[in-house]
């Protein structure tokens, strides 16, 4: 389990910077571990969030195969999993299994956002749909596949298993970082190296940005800035 102070530090960076930092500490991460399809960010000014994945799957285009009592027991088990099924804080990652009809019915809305926020979740990543934007629980940022008005027959299909959301493979307990750009998983073995890599990136980019934003910028100054950038380690 990662130290809380490191988690707080990781949350100060945006997700593109985290992706860039992962490329530095593990070049093999350049083509994997992040969302590769766009998701909707209904609260674009919400800060980045980071936590441990609680995974689940949903369906909405047909009624739940479980009877009422069994469905309720499954839902309670899922809530217990969100609250206590791994290290905190929790990021809920839900895959919609409805194929071509992904997002047909919204699992997330006023009630579910309030419940999950109350259980300690710090963020949501789903390729399914959400609704009740104006009534959404404050302090629970979300990335979703779409925004829709109805919940249709939405129900849990399962929880705790491996899921794939917008191209990102997530296992229960994975460390997930997300903001309005998308999400990425961070291997725990690499997490402690990320802040230093982010600092290196910021210092390297500052050389270019400061020069490009200053009066009189031209190609010769760009060449000089690129040469200076190569000297920063």
Biotite code that builds the C-alpha atoms (Angstrom):
import biotite.structure as struc

atoms = struc.array([
    struc.Atom([0.000, 0.000, 0.000], chain_id="A", res_id=1, res_name="UNK", atom_name="CA", element="C"),
    struc.Atom([1.342, 3.399, -0.980], chain_id="A", res_id=2, res_name="UNK", atom_name="CA", element="C"),
    struc.Atom([1.952, 6.105, 1.606], chain_id="A", res_id=3, res_name="UNK", atom_name="CA", element="C"),
    struc.Atom([-0.854, 8.660, 1.826], chain_id="A", res_id=4, res_name="UNK", atom_name="CA", element="C"),
    struc.Atom([1.558, 11.533, 1.251], chain_id="A", res_id=5, res_name="UNK", atom_name="CA", element="C"),
    struc.Atom([2.696, 9.978, -2.041], chain_id="A", res_id=6, res_name="UNK", atom_name="CA", element="C"),
    struc.Atom([-0.916, 9.583, -3.139], chain_id="A", res_id=7, res_name="UNK", atom_name="CA", element="C"),
    struc.Atom([-1.530, 13.242, -2.342], chain_id="A", res_id=8, res_name="UNK", atom_name="CA", element="C"),
    struc.Atom([1.545, 14.214, -4.359], chain_id="A", res_id=9, res_name="UNK", atom_name="CA", element="C"),
    struc.Atom([0.432, 12.136, -7.349], chain_id="A", res_id=10, res_name="UNK", atom_name="CA", element="C"),
    struc.Atom([-2.935, 13.895, -7.279], chain_id="A", res_id=11, res_name="UNK", atom_name="CA", element="C"),
    struc.Atom([-1.217, 17.262, -7.798], chain_id="A", res_id=12, res_name="UNK", atom_name="CA", element="C"),
    struc.Atom([-0.194, 16.269, -11.331], chain_id="A", res_id=13, res_name="UNK", atom_name="CA", element="C"),
    struc.Atom([-2.524, 16.036, -14.310], chain_id="A", res_id=14, res_name="UNK", atom_name="CA", element="C"),
    struc.Atom([-2.946, 12.674, -15.994], chain_id="A", res_id=15, res_name="UNK", atom_name="CA", element="C"),
    struc.Atom([-1.005, 13.559, -19.190], chain_id="A", res_id=16, res_name="UNK", atom_name="CA", element="C"),
    struc.Atom([1.997, 14.417, -17.015], chain_id="A", res_id=17, res_name="UNK", atom_name="CA", element="C"),
    struc.Atom([1.633, 11.095, -15.186], chain_id="A", res_id=18, res_name="UNK", atom_name="CA", element="C"),
    struc.Atom([1.589, 9.313, -18.554], chain_id="A", res_id=19, res_name="UNK", atom_name="CA", element="C"),
    struc.Atom([4.726, 11.164, -19.633], chain_id="A", res_id=20, res_name="UNK", atom_name="CA", element="C"),
    struc.Atom([6.437, 10.336, -16.344], chain_id="A", res_id=21, res_name="UNK", atom_name="CA", element="C"),
    struc.Atom([5.595, 6.642, -16.726], chain_id="A", res_id=22, res_name="UNK", atom_name="CA", element="C"),
    struc.Atom([7.280, 6.698, -20.134], chain_id="A", res_id=23, res_name="UNK", atom_name="CA", element="C"),
    struc.Atom([10.450, 7.889, -18.408], chain_id="A", res_id=24, res_name="UNK", atom_name="CA", element="C"),
    struc.Atom([10.500, 5.361, -15.569], chain_id="A", res_id=25, res_name="UNK", atom_name="CA", element="C"),
    struc.Atom([9.245, 2.482, -17.744], chain_id="A", res_id=26, res_name="UNK", atom_name="CA", element="C"),
    struc.Atom([9.503, 3.061, -21.528], chain_id="A", res_id=27, res_name="UNK", atom_name="CA", element="C"),
    struc.Atom([7.422, -0.059, -22.140], chain_id="A", res_id=28, res_name="UNK", atom_name="CA", element="C"),
    struc.Atom([4.395, 1.830, -20.808], chain_id="A", res_id=29, res_name="UNK", atom_name="CA", element="C"),
    struc.Atom([4.217, 4.074, -23.884], chain_id="A", res_id=30, res_name="UNK", atom_name="CA", element="C"),
    struc.Atom([1.551, 1.926, -25.564], chain_id="A", res_id=31, res_name="UNK", atom_name="CA", element="C"),
    struc.Atom([-0.373, 0.491, -22.648], chain_id="A", res_id=32, res_name="UNK", atom_name="CA", element="C"),
    struc.Atom([-2.079, 1.196, -19.341], chain_id="A", res_id=33, res_name="UNK", atom_name="CA", element="C"),
    struc.Atom([-4.220, 4.233, -20.246], chain_id="A", res_id=34, res_name="UNK", atom_name="CA", element="C"),
    struc.Atom([-7.583, 5.050, -21.792], chain_id="A", res_id=35, res_name="UNK", atom_name="CA", element="C"),
    struc.Atom([-7.423, 5.146, -25.563], chain_id="A", res_id=36, res_name="UNK", atom_name="CA", element="C"),
    struc.Atom([-10.964, 6.307, -26.301], chain_id="A", res_id=37, res_name="UNK", atom_name="CA", element="C"),
    struc.Atom([-12.494, 9.606, -25.192], chain_id="A", res_id=38, res_name="UNK", atom_name="CA", element="C"),
    struc.Atom([-14.645, 9.835, -22.081], chain_id="A", res_id=39, res_name="UNK", atom_name="CA", element="C"),
    struc.Atom([-16.994, 12.609, -20.987], chain_id="A", res_id=40, res_name="UNK", atom_name="CA", element="C"),
    struc.Atom([-15.874, 14.827, -18.095], chain_id="A", res_id=41, res_name="UNK", atom_name="CA", element="C"),
    struc.Atom([-19.071, 16.579, -16.904], chain_id="A", res_id=42, res_name="UNK", atom_name="CA", element="C"),
    struc.Atom([-17.099, 18.499, -14.269], chain_id="A", res_id=43, res_name="UNK", atom_name="CA", element="C"),
    struc.Atom([-14.039, 19.597, -16.248], chain_id="A", res_id=44, res_name="UNK", atom_name="CA", element="C"),
    struc.Atom([-12.637, 21.800, -13.477], chain_id="A", res_id=45, res_name="UNK", atom_name="CA", element="C"),
    struc.Atom([-12.563, 18.912, -10.983], chain_id="A", res_id=46, res_name="UNK", atom_name="CA", element="C"),
    struc.Atom([-9.031, 18.106, -9.821], chain_id="A", res_id=47, res_name="UNK", atom_name="CA", element="C"),
    struc.Atom([-7.197, 14.920, -10.670], chain_id="A", res_id=48, res_name="UNK", atom_name="CA", element="C"),
    struc.Atom([-7.954, 11.934, -8.474], chain_id="A", res_id=49, res_name="UNK", atom_name="CA", element="C"),
    struc.Atom([-5.966, 8.841, -7.586], chain_id="A", res_id=50, res_name="UNK", atom_name="CA", element="C"),
    struc.Atom([-6.874, 5.693, -5.694], chain_id="A", res_id=51, res_name="UNK", atom_name="CA", element="C"),
    struc.Atom([-7.235, 1.929, -5.739], chain_id="A", res_id=52, res_name="UNK", atom_name="CA", element="C"),
    struc.Atom([-9.603, 0.340, -8.220], chain_id="A", res_id=53, res_name="UNK", atom_name="CA", element="C"),
    struc.Atom([-12.872, -1.246, -7.207], chain_id="A", res_id=54, res_name="UNK", atom_name="CA", element="C"),
    struc.Atom([-14.044, -2.906, -10.399], chain_id="A", res_id=55, res_name="UNK", atom_name="CA", element="C"),
    struc.Atom([-17.518, -3.926, -11.535], chain_id="A", res_id=56, res_name="UNK", atom_name="CA", element="C"),
    struc.Atom([-19.538, -4.710, -14.657], chain_id="A", res_id=57, res_name="UNK", atom_name="CA", element="C"),
    struc.Atom([-23.069, -3.656, -15.554], chain_id="A", res_id=58, res_name="UNK", atom_name="CA", element="C"),
    struc.Atom([-25.793, -4.353, -18.120], chain_id="A", res_id=59, res_name="UNK", atom_name="CA", element="C"),
    struc.Atom([-28.892, -2.317, -18.988], chain_id="A", res_id=60, res_name="UNK", atom_name="CA", element="C"),
    struc.Atom([-30.538, -3.664, -22.131], chain_id="A", res_id=61, res_name="UNK", atom_name="CA", element="C"),
    struc.Atom([-32.314, -6.563, -20.420], chain_id="A", res_id=62, res_name="UNK", atom_name="CA", element="C"),
    struc.Atom([-33.714, -7.244, -16.972], chain_id="A", res_id=63, res_name="UNK", atom_name="CA", element="C"),
    struc.Atom([-31.613, -8.689, -14.183], chain_id="A", res_id=64, res_name="UNK", atom_name="CA", element="C"),
    struc.Atom([-31.554, -12.492, -14.275], chain_id="A", res_id=65, res_name="UNK", atom_name="CA", element="C"),
    struc.Atom([-31.368, -12.580, -10.472], chain_id="A", res_id=66, res_name="UNK", atom_name="CA", element="C"),
    struc.Atom([-34.529, -12.493, -8.393], chain_id="A", res_id=67, res_name="UNK", atom_name="CA", element="C"),
    struc.Atom([-35.142, -9.543, -6.099], chain_id="A", res_id=68, res_name="UNK", atom_name="CA", element="C"),
    struc.Atom([-33.602, -11.080, -2.986], chain_id="A", res_id=69, res_name="UNK", atom_name="CA", element="C"),
    struc.Atom([-30.499, -12.303, -4.804], chain_id="A", res_id=70, res_name="UNK", atom_name="CA", element="C"),
    struc.Atom([-30.072, -8.996, -6.628], chain_id="A", res_id=71, res_name="UNK", atom_name="CA", element="C"),
    struc.Atom([-30.247, -7.104, -3.330], chain_id="A", res_id=72, res_name="UNK", atom_name="CA", element="C"),
    struc.Atom([-27.670, -9.433, -1.760], chain_id="A", res_id=73, res_name="UNK", atom_name="CA", element="C"),
    struc.Atom([-25.388, -8.899, -4.735], chain_id="A", res_id=74, res_name="UNK", atom_name="CA", element="C"),
    struc.Atom([-25.778, -5.126, -4.470], chain_id="A", res_id=75, res_name="UNK", atom_name="CA", element="C"),
    struc.Atom([-25.002, -5.176, -0.735], chain_id="A", res_id=76, res_name="UNK", atom_name="CA", element="C"),
    struc.Atom([-21.944, -7.328, -1.390], chain_id="A", res_id=77, res_name="UNK", atom_name="CA", element="C"),
    struc.Atom([-20.815, -4.836, -4.012], chain_id="A", res_id=78, res_name="UNK", atom_name="CA", element="C"),
    struc.Atom([-21.211, -1.905, -1.628], chain_id="A", res_id=79, res_name="UNK", atom_name="CA", element="C"),
    struc.Atom([-19.209, -3.772, 1.016], chain_id="A", res_id=80, res_name="UNK", atom_name="CA", element="C"),
    struc.Atom([-16.525, -4.346, -1.600], chain_id="A", res_id=81, res_name="UNK", atom_name="CA", element="C"),
    struc.Atom([-16.431, -0.623, -2.464], chain_id="A", res_id=82, res_name="UNK", atom_name="CA", element="C"),
    struc.Atom([-16.190, 0.332, 1.213], chain_id="A", res_id=83, res_name="UNK", atom_name="CA", element="C"),
    struc.Atom([-13.760, -2.287, 2.500], chain_id="A", res_id=84, res_name="UNK", atom_name="CA", element="C"),
    struc.Atom([-12.628, -4.477, -0.400], chain_id="A", res_id=85, res_name="UNK", atom_name="CA", element="C"),
    struc.Atom([-9.118, -3.092, -0.649], chain_id="A", res_id=86, res_name="UNK", atom_name="CA", element="C"),
    struc.Atom([-6.849, -0.214, 0.331], chain_id="A", res_id=87, res_name="UNK", atom_name="CA", element="C"),
    struc.Atom([-8.270, 3.285, 0.456], chain_id="A", res_id=88, res_name="UNK", atom_name="CA", element="C"),
    struc.Atom([-9.126, 5.557, -1.190], chain_id="A", res_id=89, res_name="UNK", atom_name="CA", element="C"),
    struc.Atom([-11.275, 3.786, -3.744], chain_id="A", res_id=90, res_name="UNK", atom_name="CA", element="C"),
    struc.Atom([-11.703, 4.674, -7.414], chain_id="A", res_id=91, res_name="UNK", atom_name="CA", element="C"),
    struc.Atom([-14.696, 2.872, -8.891], chain_id="A", res_id=92, res_name="UNK", atom_name="CA", element="C"),
    struc.Atom([-14.058, 1.500, -12.390], chain_id="A", res_id=93, res_name="UNK", atom_name="CA", element="C"),
    struc.Atom([-17.119, 0.045, -14.120], chain_id="A", res_id=94, res_name="UNK", atom_name="CA", element="C"),
    struc.Atom([-17.337, -1.600, -17.537], chain_id="A", res_id=95, res_name="UNK", atom_name="CA", element="C"),
    struc.Atom([-20.653, -1.644, -19.411], chain_id="A", res_id=96, res_name="UNK", atom_name="CA", element="C"),
    struc.Atom([-21.116, -5.051, -21.072], chain_id="A", res_id=97, res_name="UNK", atom_name="CA", element="C"),
    struc.Atom([-23.920, -4.082, -23.464], chain_id="A", res_id=98, res_name="UNK", atom_name="CA", element="C"),
    struc.Atom([-21.746, -4.191, -26.569], chain_id="A", res_id=99, res_name="UNK", atom_name="CA", element="C"),
    struc.Atom([-23.112, -1.953, -29.309], chain_id="A", res_id=100, res_name="UNK", atom_name="CA", element="C"),
    struc.Atom([-25.570, -0.511, -26.783], chain_id="A", res_id=101, res_name="UNK", atom_name="CA", element="C"),
    struc.Atom([-22.985, 0.543, -24.197], chain_id="A", res_id=102, res_name="UNK", atom_name="CA", element="C"),
    struc.Atom([-24.457, 3.386, -22.157], chain_id="A", res_id=103, res_name="UNK", atom_name="CA", element="C"),
    struc.Atom([-28.066, 2.456, -22.927], chain_id="A", res_id=104, res_name="UNK", atom_name="CA", element="C"),
    struc.Atom([-28.980, 2.825, -19.257], chain_id="A", res_id=105, res_name="UNK", atom_name="CA", element="C"),
    struc.Atom([-27.254, 4.891, -16.580], chain_id="A", res_id=106, res_name="UNK", atom_name="CA", element="C"),
    struc.Atom([-26.012, 3.125, -13.447], chain_id="A", res_id=107, res_name="UNK", atom_name="CA", element="C"),
    struc.Atom([-24.730, 6.436, -12.100], chain_id="A", res_id=108, res_name="UNK", atom_name="CA", element="C"),
    struc.Atom([-26.883, 9.362, -10.987], chain_id="A", res_id=109, res_name="UNK", atom_name="CA", element="C"),
    struc.Atom([-27.877, 11.303, -7.905], chain_id="A", res_id=110, res_name="UNK", atom_name="CA", element="C"),
    struc.Atom([-28.316, 8.267, -5.644], chain_id="A", res_id=111, res_name="UNK", atom_name="CA", element="C"),
    struc.Atom([-25.327, 6.183, -6.701], chain_id="A", res_id=112, res_name="UNK", atom_name="CA", element="C"),
    struc.Atom([-22.954, 9.137, -6.659], chain_id="A", res_id=113, res_name="UNK", atom_name="CA", element="C"),
    struc.Atom([-24.092, 10.023, -3.114], chain_id="A", res_id=114, res_name="UNK", atom_name="CA", element="C"),
    struc.Atom([-23.808, 6.427, -1.924], chain_id="A", res_id=115, res_name="UNK", atom_name="CA", element="C"),
    struc.Atom([-20.341, 5.898, -3.363], chain_id="A", res_id=116, res_name="UNK", atom_name="CA", element="C"),
    struc.Atom([-19.089, 9.251, -2.122], chain_id="A", res_id=117, res_name="UNK", atom_name="CA", element="C"),
    struc.Atom([-20.390, 8.353, 1.330], chain_id="A", res_id=118, res_name="UNK", atom_name="CA", element="C"),
    struc.Atom([-18.573, 5.015, 1.186], chain_id="A", res_id=119, res_name="UNK", atom_name="CA", element="C"),
    struc.Atom([-15.292, 6.809, 0.554], chain_id="A", res_id=120, res_name="UNK", atom_name="CA", element="C"),
    struc.Atom([-14.883, 6.692, -3.217], chain_id="A", res_id=121, res_name="UNK", atom_name="CA", element="C"),
    struc.Atom([-12.814, 9.570, -4.592], chain_id="A", res_id=122, res_name="UNK", atom_name="CA", element="C"),
    struc.Atom([-13.597, 9.118, -8.286], chain_id="A", res_id=123, res_name="UNK", atom_name="CA", element="C"),
    struc.Atom([-15.388, 7.142, -10.978], chain_id="A", res_id=124, res_name="UNK", atom_name="CA", element="C"),
    struc.Atom([-14.240, 5.865, -14.365], chain_id="A", res_id=125, res_name="UNK", atom_name="CA", element="C"),
    struc.Atom([-16.807, 4.110, -16.560], chain_id="A", res_id=126, res_name="UNK", atom_name="CA", element="C"),
    struc.Atom([-17.555, 3.553, -20.216], chain_id="A", res_id=127, res_name="UNK", atom_name="CA", element="C"),
    struc.Atom([-21.254, 3.419, -19.340], chain_id="A", res_id=128, res_name="UNK", atom_name="CA", element="C"),
    struc.Atom([-23.565, 6.398, -19.061], chain_id="A", res_id=129, res_name="UNK", atom_name="CA", element="C"),
    struc.Atom([-24.369, 8.752, -16.197], chain_id="A", res_id=130, res_name="UNK", atom_name="CA", element="C"),
    struc.Atom([-27.228, 11.150, -15.471], chain_id="A", res_id=131, res_name="UNK", atom_name="CA", element="C"),
    struc.Atom([-28.478, 13.674, -12.859], chain_id="A", res_id=132, res_name="UNK", atom_name="CA", element="C"),
    struc.Atom([-25.519, 15.967, -13.474], chain_id="A", res_id=133, res_name="UNK", atom_name="CA", element="C"),
    struc.Atom([-27.038, 18.834, -11.476], chain_id="A", res_id=134, res_name="UNK", atom_name="CA", element="C"),
    struc.Atom([-27.776, 16.539, -8.537], chain_id="A", res_id=135, res_name="UNK", atom_name="CA", element="C"),
    struc.Atom([-24.448, 14.694, -8.622], chain_id="A", res_id=136, res_name="UNK", atom_name="CA", element="C"),
    struc.Atom([-22.655, 14.262, -5.280], chain_id="A", res_id=137, res_name="UNK", atom_name="CA", element="C"),
    struc.Atom([-20.176, 17.119, -4.769], chain_id="A", res_id=138, res_name="UNK", atom_name="CA", element="C"),
    struc.Atom([-16.579, 16.023, -4.526], chain_id="A", res_id=139, res_name="UNK", atom_name="CA", element="C"),
    struc.Atom([-16.905, 12.889, -6.675], chain_id="A", res_id=140, res_name="UNK", atom_name="CA", element="C"),
    struc.Atom([-15.239, 13.499, -10.048], chain_id="A", res_id=141, res_name="UNK", atom_name="CA", element="C"),
    struc.Atom([-16.263, 11.210, -12.879], chain_id="A", res_id=142, res_name="UNK", atom_name="CA", element="C"),
    struc.Atom([-15.282, 10.148, -16.379], chain_id="A", res_id=143, res_name="UNK", atom_name="CA", element="C"),
    struc.Atom([-18.062, 8.448, -18.337], chain_id="A", res_id=144, res_name="UNK", atom_name="CA", element="C"),
    struc.Atom([-18.790, 7.083, -21.767], chain_id="A", res_id=145, res_name="UNK", atom_name="CA", element="C"),
    struc.Atom([-21.901, 9.210, -22.229], chain_id="A", res_id=146, res_name="UNK", atom_name="CA", element="C"),
    struc.Atom([-24.714, 11.138, -20.555], chain_id="A", res_id=147, res_name="UNK", atom_name="CA", element="C"),
    struc.Atom([-28.179, 9.606, -20.876], chain_id="A", res_id=148, res_name="UNK", atom_name="CA", element="C"),
    struc.Atom([-31.603, 10.236, -19.266], chain_id="A", res_id=149, res_name="UNK", atom_name="CA", element="C"),
    struc.Atom([-32.788, 6.721, -18.302], chain_id="A", res_id=150, res_name="UNK", atom_name="CA", element="C"),
    struc.Atom([-31.475, 3.849, -16.219], chain_id="A", res_id=151, res_name="UNK", atom_name="CA", element="C"),
    struc.Atom([-33.366, 1.305, -18.397], chain_id="A", res_id=152, res_name="UNK", atom_name="CA", element="C"),
    struc.Atom([-32.753, -2.174, -16.900], chain_id="A", res_id=153, res_name="UNK", atom_name="CA", element="C"),
    struc.Atom([-29.344, -1.290, -15.491], chain_id="A", res_id=154, res_name="UNK", atom_name="CA", element="C"),
    struc.Atom([-27.992, -3.783, -12.981], chain_id="A", res_id=155, res_name="UNK", atom_name="CA", element="C"),
    struc.Atom([-24.739, -5.196, -11.724], chain_id="A", res_id=156, res_name="UNK", atom_name="CA", element="C"),
    struc.Atom([-23.380, -8.126, -13.689], chain_id="A", res_id=157, res_name="UNK", atom_name="CA", element="C"),
    struc.Atom([-20.508, -8.696, -11.276], chain_id="A", res_id=158, res_name="UNK", atom_name="CA", element="C"),
    struc.Atom([-17.728, -7.053, -9.312], chain_id="A", res_id=159, res_name="UNK", atom_name="CA", element="C"),
    struc.Atom([-14.098, -7.553, -8.360], chain_id="A", res_id=160, res_name="UNK", atom_name="CA", element="C"),
    struc.Atom([-13.020, -8.946, -11.723], chain_id="A", res_id=161, res_name="UNK", atom_name="CA", element="C"),
    struc.Atom([-10.728, -7.584, -14.427], chain_id="A", res_id=162, res_name="UNK", atom_name="CA", element="C"),
    struc.Atom([-12.401, -4.922, -16.577], chain_id="A", res_id=163, res_name="UNK", atom_name="CA", element="C"),
    struc.Atom([-11.548, -2.920, -19.678], chain_id="A", res_id=164, res_name="UNK", atom_name="CA", element="C"),
    struc.Atom([-12.823, 0.659, -19.844], chain_id="A", res_id=165, res_name="UNK", atom_name="CA", element="C"),
    struc.Atom([-12.149, 2.833, -22.891], chain_id="A", res_id=166, res_name="UNK", atom_name="CA", element="C"),
    struc.Atom([-9.221, 0.597, -23.788], chain_id="A", res_id=167, res_name="UNK", atom_name="CA", element="C"),
    struc.Atom([-7.684, 0.611, -20.281], chain_id="A", res_id=168, res_name="UNK", atom_name="CA", element="C"),
    struc.Atom([-7.311, -2.761, -18.564], chain_id="A", res_id=169, res_name="UNK", atom_name="CA", element="C"),
    struc.Atom([-7.899, -2.538, -14.805], chain_id="A", res_id=170, res_name="UNK", atom_name="CA", element="C"),
    struc.Atom([-7.731, -5.175, -12.098], chain_id="A", res_id=171, res_name="UNK", atom_name="CA", element="C"),
    struc.Atom([-9.198, -4.835, -8.640], chain_id="A", res_id=172, res_name="UNK", atom_name="CA", element="C"),
    struc.Atom([-6.673, -3.025, -6.465], chain_id="A", res_id=173, res_name="UNK", atom_name="CA", element="C"),
    struc.Atom([-4.785, -1.353, -9.312], chain_id="A", res_id=174, res_name="UNK", atom_name="CA", element="C"),
    struc.Atom([-3.688, 2.218, -8.654], chain_id="A", res_id=175, res_name="UNK", atom_name="CA", element="C"),
    struc.Atom([-5.648, 4.520, -10.995], chain_id="A", res_id=176, res_name="UNK", atom_name="CA", element="C"),
    struc.Atom([-4.978, 8.192, -11.760], chain_id="A", res_id=177, res_name="UNK", atom_name="CA", element="C"),
    struc.Atom([-7.512, 10.233, -13.726], chain_id="A", res_id=178, res_name="UNK", atom_name="CA", element="C"),
    struc.Atom([-8.638, 13.713, -14.671], chain_id="A", res_id=179, res_name="UNK", atom_name="CA", element="C"),
    struc.Atom([-10.646, 15.273, -17.503], chain_id="A", res_id=180, res_name="UNK", atom_name="CA", element="C"),
    struc.Atom([-8.149, 13.967, -20.085], chain_id="A", res_id=181, res_name="UNK", atom_name="CA", element="C"),
    struc.Atom([-8.631, 10.289, -19.225], chain_id="A", res_id=182, res_name="UNK", atom_name="CA", element="C"),
    struc.Atom([-7.183, 7.705, -16.870], chain_id="A", res_id=183, res_name="UNK", atom_name="CA", element="C"),
    struc.Atom([-4.031, 5.626, -16.420], chain_id="A", res_id=184, res_name="UNK", atom_name="CA", element="C"),
    struc.Atom([-2.962, 2.804, -14.154], chain_id="A", res_id=185, res_name="UNK", atom_name="CA", element="C"),
    struc.Atom([0.238, 3.225, -12.153], chain_id="A", res_id=186, res_name="UNK", atom_name="CA", element="C"),
    struc.Atom([2.186, 0.092, -11.171], chain_id="A", res_id=187, res_name="UNK", atom_name="CA", element="C"),
    struc.Atom([2.787, 0.338, -7.430], chain_id="A", res_id=188, res_name="UNK", atom_name="CA", element="C"),
    struc.Atom([6.458, -0.531, -7.911], chain_id="A", res_id=189, res_name="UNK", atom_name="CA", element="C"),
    struc.Atom([6.858, 2.620, -10.019], chain_id="A", res_id=190, res_name="UNK", atom_name="CA", element="C"),
    struc.Atom([4.714, 5.025, -8.004], chain_id="A", res_id=191, res_name="UNK", atom_name="CA", element="C"),
    struc.Atom([7.527, 6.399, -5.830], chain_id="A", res_id=192, res_name="UNK", atom_name="CA", element="C"),
    struc.Atom([9.539, 7.288, -8.956], chain_id="A", res_id=193, res_name="UNK", atom_name="CA", element="C"),
    struc.Atom([6.768, 9.334, -10.542], chain_id="A", res_id=194, res_name="UNK", atom_name="CA", element="C"),
    struc.Atom([7.167, 12.668, -8.666], chain_id="A", res_id=195, res_name="UNK", atom_name="CA", element="C"),
    struc.Atom([10.852, 12.969, -9.597], chain_id="A", res_id=196, res_name="UNK", atom_name="CA", element="C"),
    struc.Atom([10.069, 12.126, -13.216], chain_id="A", res_id=197, res_name="UNK", atom_name="CA", element="C"),
    struc.Atom([7.292, 14.755, -13.230], chain_id="A", res_id=198, res_name="UNK", atom_name="CA", element="C"),
    struc.Atom([9.710, 17.327, -11.829], chain_id="A", res_id=199, res_name="UNK", atom_name="CA", element="C"),
    struc.Atom([12.203, 16.499, -14.575], chain_id="A", res_id=200, res_name="UNK", atom_name="CA", element="C"),
    struc.Atom([9.506, 16.924, -17.210], chain_id="A", res_id=201, res_name="UNK", atom_name="CA", element="C"),
    struc.Atom([8.416, 20.277, -15.806], chain_id="A", res_id=202, res_name="UNK", atom_name="CA", element="C"),
    struc.Atom([11.983, 21.586, -15.787], chain_id="A", res_id=203, res_name="UNK", atom_name="CA", element="C"),
    struc.Atom([12.636, 20.409, -19.333], chain_id="A", res_id=204, res_name="UNK", atom_name="CA", element="C"),
    struc.Atom([9.393, 21.866, -20.661], chain_id="A", res_id=205, res_name="UNK", atom_name="CA", element="C"),
    struc.Atom([9.960, 25.169, -18.858], chain_id="A", res_id=206, res_name="UNK", atom_name="CA", element="C"),
    struc.Atom([13.038, 25.860, -20.975], chain_id="A", res_id=207, res_name="UNK", atom_name="CA", element="C"),
    struc.Atom([10.975, 25.624, -24.170], chain_id="A", res_id=208, res_name="UNK", atom_name="CA", element="C"),
    struc.Atom([7.864, 27.318, -22.818], chain_id="A", res_id=209, res_name="UNK", atom_name="CA", element="C"),
    struc.Atom([9.683, 30.289, -21.296], chain_id="A", res_id=210, res_name="UNK", atom_name="CA", element="C"),
    struc.Atom([11.536, 30.894, -24.534], chain_id="A", res_id=211, res_name="UNK", atom_name="CA", element="C"),
    struc.Atom([8.480, 30.412, -26.774], chain_id="A", res_id=212, res_name="UNK", atom_name="CA", element="C"),
    struc.Atom([6.366, 32.811, -24.706], chain_id="A", res_id=213, res_name="UNK", atom_name="CA", element="C"),
    struc.Atom([8.983, 35.554, -24.544], chain_id="A", res_id=214, res_name="UNK", atom_name="CA", element="C"),
    struc.Atom([9.105, 38.436, -27.047], chain_id="A", res_id=215, res_name="UNK", atom_name="CA", element="C"),
    struc.Atom([11.392, 37.933, -30.006], chain_id="A", res_id=216, res_name="UNK", atom_name="CA", element="C"),
    struc.Atom([11.119, 34.170, -30.136], chain_id="A", res_id=217, res_name="UNK", atom_name="CA", element="C"),
    struc.Atom([12.519, 32.725, -33.359], chain_id="A", res_id=218, res_name="UNK", atom_name="CA", element="C"),
    struc.Atom([14.016, 29.540, -34.753], chain_id="A", res_id=219, res_name="UNK", atom_name="CA", element="C"),
    struc.Atom([17.495, 30.329, -33.444], chain_id="A", res_id=220, res_name="UNK", atom_name="CA", element="C"),
    struc.Atom([16.184, 30.755, -29.924], chain_id="A", res_id=221, res_name="UNK", atom_name="CA", element="C"),
    struc.Atom([14.250, 27.521, -30.280], chain_id="A", res_id=222, res_name="UNK", atom_name="CA", element="C"),
    struc.Atom([17.456, 25.705, -31.260], chain_id="A", res_id=223, res_name="UNK", atom_name="CA", element="C"),
    struc.Atom([19.205, 27.171, -28.221], chain_id="A", res_id=224, res_name="UNK", atom_name="CA", element="C"),
    struc.Atom([16.347, 26.139, -25.948], chain_id="A", res_id=225, res_name="UNK", atom_name="CA", element="C"),
    struc.Atom([16.384, 22.591, -27.314], chain_id="A", res_id=226, res_name="UNK", atom_name="CA", element="C"),
    struc.Atom([20.125, 22.381, -26.649], chain_id="A", res_id=227, res_name="UNK", atom_name="CA", element="C"),
    struc.Atom([19.623, 23.615, -23.074], chain_id="A", res_id=228, res_name="UNK", atom_name="CA", element="C"),
    struc.Atom([16.791, 21.135, -22.595], chain_id="A", res_id=229, res_name="UNK", atom_name="CA", element="C"),
    struc.Atom([19.093, 18.231, -23.458], chain_id="A", res_id=230, res_name="UNK", atom_name="CA", element="C"),
    struc.Atom([21.396, 19.259, -20.611], chain_id="A", res_id=231, res_name="UNK", atom_name="CA", element="C"),
    struc.Atom([18.701, 18.907, -17.951], chain_id="A", res_id=232, res_name="UNK", atom_name="CA", element="C"),
    struc.Atom([18.726, 15.572, -16.122], chain_id="A", res_id=233, res_name="UNK", atom_name="CA", element="C"),
])
